[in-house]
């Protein structure tokens, strides 16, 4: 990977109005997504008196996350790029499409958005538990790590193909729905094993509010590794040196 594409950013970027507006957009987008996704799980638990997960429950979770992410990406796309996910932001950084300083702002906003969404859910539901992500019986941390790497690879590869690639043309119009679809599909594939997070922020909020950290590292390491691999593969093979869209630098 050409190292010159990675940019740290300038000190003024952290306080630049555009960067702050973008971070605020990430906060609200992540809040919207986590409220819908986590809320659907809490609603299922209430309807079933905390019964075991059923195939219909998995489909409901898949649809809630797909629809929620479609909306969250759409409303943030023109302001921040609609990352809604620290792994997507990390993948964008690895490919040289966002600076480190702006990426840190996004991470802070995304994590805060998730925590606030879970606090709102806990209050609105009268104190119901915001369940943290966990591994199913018979699934080891290493099994789950592979799941998270592969699923997040698919997610970030989709982001690059539909939203980042400067050759995307009109396909960029369907980027939010394509991103929502791949997350929904991956939940159907991995939800029964490890919850199918693909997003450290989605895992972080419920973990903070419920204060449950068992195997939480899986939901950071897996998505970040998968995102980095997807960024390196797509950027180096399909974008390359000659078509790479350079970071804007005139504002900073």
Secondary structure, DSSP 8 states (H G I E B T S, - for coil): --GGG-----GGGGG-HHHHHHHHHHHHHHHHHHHHHHHHHHHHHHHTTS----HHHHHHHHHHHHHHHHHHHHHHTTTT----SHHHHHHHHHTTSS-HHHHHHHHHHHHHHHHHHHHHHHHHTTS---------TT--HHHHHHHHHHHHHHHHHHHIIIII-TT-GGGGGGHHHHHHHHHHHHHHHHHHHH-----HHHHHHHHHHHT--TTTTHHHHHHHHHHHHHHHHIIIIIITTTS------TT-
